[in-house]
């Protein structure tokens, strides 16, 4: 049986400069969100942890989640150079892949020429029933020159119980996990992008119609040429390439989820196994719901 040092899509990252509006949208889409939590991090291994000018609210599922990352302050604190990304558009600009042993993943990515960050510490304070506690993580960042689509990293949770608290895991829309993320690229870049993600994830790609799919034990990356994307979703924008165009959550009952979403004023569009809400209404990236 194959083993993976990266075993899942841990979470997606949707960037916003208006956390209140973005959080209200995702709550109306049927997600329970965690309270705002501000990030502290270091820009090098062993470095001092400092405020990062960002904080999040998350839709948590137990092992995966959707992260809404709000940017705060005047922009002078931006250690990961995030703000230039959202000058193009606000929306999905990041994926975090889960790894059980960050040192093993860091060694493989470094040897492949994909990362030079080393293992970096990250922490944020979170509310718990017993008071405020500090959630801690370790991460390996992919070199940005190798990931023009956004900020990509692999992360290991040192305190997962502080993140995936049971009180946040039930969602009105019945969401159970992050199923996939969708990346649209220039037609000429498709093969190189697929090869790059195969190297990042250490998996073999497969073709599903116009999609190239890289499957992990939990979650998958879907890559599509922009010409095919425009045929698949002709009404969806393509503000830049490469473009993190959407994400899909699995739900217990797709009909119940659709009734809730439409009842809260969103326009839905049909998919073979579910439906999606377009990027214009879902704060910059299409959000699909599919039956488990």
N, C-alpha and C positions, 0 to 999 in steps of 0.2 A: 504494500500500500504506500502511495506517495506521501511524503511528508513535506511540509511547507514551513519555512521560517517566518513567512508572512501568511497568516491563516484567515484573514478576513478584511473586509473594509470596515475599519473601526468606526469612522464617521466621515461625513461630508462637511464642508465648511462654506456657508453662505455669508458673504460679507455685506454689511449694511452700515450706513451712517445715520440711520433712523431706526434704532432698536425698537422703540415703542410701536411704530407702525408695522415693522416686520414681525414682531412678536404677536401683535394683534391679528395679523393675517394668518399666521400659523395656528394660533388658537382657534380662529374661525374655521380653519381647515380641519379641525378636530384633534389637534395635538395638545397634550398636557406638557407644559414647559417648566423646566427648572428655573429657580430664581436667578437673577443676574449674579454672575461670578466674575471677578476681575482677575486677569492673568498677571503672573510674575514669571520671568524667565531670564536665562543667561544666553549670551550670544556665542559662547565658547565653552567647551568642557571645563568644569571647575570654576567658571566665572560667577560673579556676583549676580544673584537674582534681583531683577529690577522690574518696575512696572512696564508693561508692554503697550500701553495705550489702547488696550482692547479688553472686552469682557464678553461673556457669552450667556445665552440661554439655550437649553437643549431639549429636544424631544428624544427621550431615552427608551431603549427597548430591552435592556438587559446585557447585551453584548455589543450592540451597534447603536448608533444614534445620529440624529441630524443636529448639527451645530449652527446656531445663528450667532455670528460673531460681529459684535458692534464695535465700531471704532470711535474712540473718545479723545478729547483734547484738541490741541491745535495742529496736530500732525508732527510735531517736533520729536515725539517719542514714537518710533516706528522701526524697531530693531530688525524686523524681518522684511522691511521694504514692501509692505502690503499696499500702501496707499496708491502707488502708481498703477496697480492692478485695477482698482475701482475707478480710476480716472477714465478707463475705457467703458466700464459698465459696472453696476452693482449686481451681484449675484453669486453664483458658485465660482469660487476661485481656489478651492483646495480640497484635497482628499487626505485622509490619514488612514494608513493601513496598520492593522494590529499585528503585533509580533510577541510571542511568549518569551523570547530571549533577545533583547535589544543588541547585545554585544555580538551575537551570531549574525544578526541582520546587518549591523553596521559593518562588520568585516566583509561580508559578501558584497554589499553595495559599494564599499570603498574599492575592493579588488576589481569590480566591474567598471570603475571609473565614473560611478554615478553619484557619489557623495564624498565630501571632504569635511563634513561638519563635526565628526566625532559624535559621541553620545552626549546629548544636551539635557539639562534638567529643566523641568517646567512645573509650576505649582499654581494652585488657585484655592482660595478659601471658599468653602461651600457650607450652606446651612444644613444641619442635621437635627433630628428630634432632640439630641442632647446638647445642641449648641453648635457654634462654628468650628469646623475642622478643616485641615489643610489637605487637599487632594494633591498627590504627587505623581509625576509621570517622568519617563525618559523617552527621548525622541532622537531620531536620526533624520536629518533633512536632506532631500535630494538637491543637488546643485541646481540653482535656478536656470542656468544656461541649458540644462538638460530637460527642463520642464517649463517651456514657455506658456503652457496653459494655466499655470498657477503654482501655489505653494503645496508641495507634496512631501509628506513625511511618513515614516513608520514609527509607531509609538507603543510603549509598554506601560500599562497602568500598574502603578505600585499600590494603589488604594482603590480598586474598582468598586468596592462596596460604598464608598463615599459618593461616587458618581451615579451608579445605577441603583439609587434608593427605590425601594418597592413602591413608595407613595407616588412616584413619577412614571411608573411603567404602564399604567392603564390609560388608553387613549379613546376618546369618544368615537373616533373613526375606525377603531379596531386594528390599528397598525401594530405589527408584531416585530418587524425588523427592516433594516435598509437592504433592499434587494439588489440594487444596481445603480451605477452612475453612467451617464452617457456623454461621450466626448466627440464633438464634431471637429474635423480637421480638413485642411485643404486636400483636394484629391491627390495632388502630387506628394503629399506628406503621409498618406495613409500607411503605406507599408513600413516606413521608417518609424512611425509612431507605434504601430502594433509591435514591431520588433523591440522598441524601447520598453514598452510596458511588459512584454514577455520577459525581458531581462530584469526589470524592476521586481516583478512578482515571482519570477522563476516558475512560470507556467507556460504551457503550450496554448497558443490561440486557436480558436475554432471559428468557422464561418457559420452564421445563421442568417441566411438571406443577405441583405446588404450590411449587416453588422459583423464586426469581428469581435469575438467575445473571449475574455480572459477570466476564467472562473476560479474562485478561491473556495475553500471549504464553506465559507459563509460570505456571500456577496459576489458580485462580478463587475468587471469594467467592460463597458460596451463602447466600441470605437466605430465611427462611421464617417465616410467621405461626405463633405458638405453638399455635393450634388445629390447624393442619396438622401441626406437629411432633409433637404428642401422638398424632395418628393414625399418623404415620410410625413413631414409636418410642415406643409406649405405655408401655414399662417404664422409660424414661429420666427422670431428675429434671429439674425446672426450678426451680433454687434462687432465681433472680432473673431479672428481665427488664430490659433485653435480656441475652441469655445466649449466650456463645460455647460452643455446645453440642458441637462436635466438629471433627475434622479427618480428612482422608483421605490416606493415602500410597499411591502406585502401587508395585506389586511385580511382579517378573519372572514368578512362578508363584504364583498365588493359592492353589492347593491345597497346595503345599509350605509356604507361609506359615501357612495354617490348621492344618496338621498340627503345625508347630512351636509355634504359640501355644496350641493345645489341649493339646499334650503338656506344656506348662509350667503347666497348671492353670487356664487362663483359659476362661471361658464365651464362646462366639461365637454371633452371630446372623446370619442370612442377609441379604444384600443382592443386588440384581439382578446386580451385577458383582463380588461379593466377599462380605465379611463385616465385622462390627465387634465390638469389645469395648466394653462399656458403661462409662459414666463412673465407676461405683463401683469397677471394677477397674482402670481406666486413669488413676487419680489425678485425677478431677474433670472430664474431658472425654472423650466417646466417641472411640475411635480406630478408623477404618475402614481396611480393606486392599482395594484393588481391582486388577483385572488391567490391565496396561498396554494 
